[in-house]
Amino acid sequence: MRLRLTVEIFVAAWRTASLHWTTQGGPGGRDGLTRAVDEAFAEIPTALTCSA
């Protein structure tokens, strides 16, 4: 279960970053996408500790 959740979280972060990058017109090309994915991955811990 833990592995599956981990994979889903990473896929969601990558997908979110790539969608955001695409809607912005793909700034910076491949390097820009890499930065967007890195930024999304960096936000994972904060997202997991989010409280309502």
PEBELJO-V243950 format. One line per field, one symbol per residue. ss: DSSP state (@ for helix, = for strand, . for the rest). psi: psi as a letter, one per 40 degrees, with the letter a starting at -180 (. if undefined). burial: # if it has 24 or more other ideal C-beta (glycine too) atoms within 12 Angstrom, else .. Layout:
ss = ???
psi = ???
burial = ???
This chain:
ss = .@@@@@@@@@@@@@@@@@@@@@@.....@@@@@@@@@@@@@@.@@@@@....
psi = dddddddddddddddddddddddeefheadddddddddddddedddddehi.
burial = ............#...#...#...........#..##..#...#........
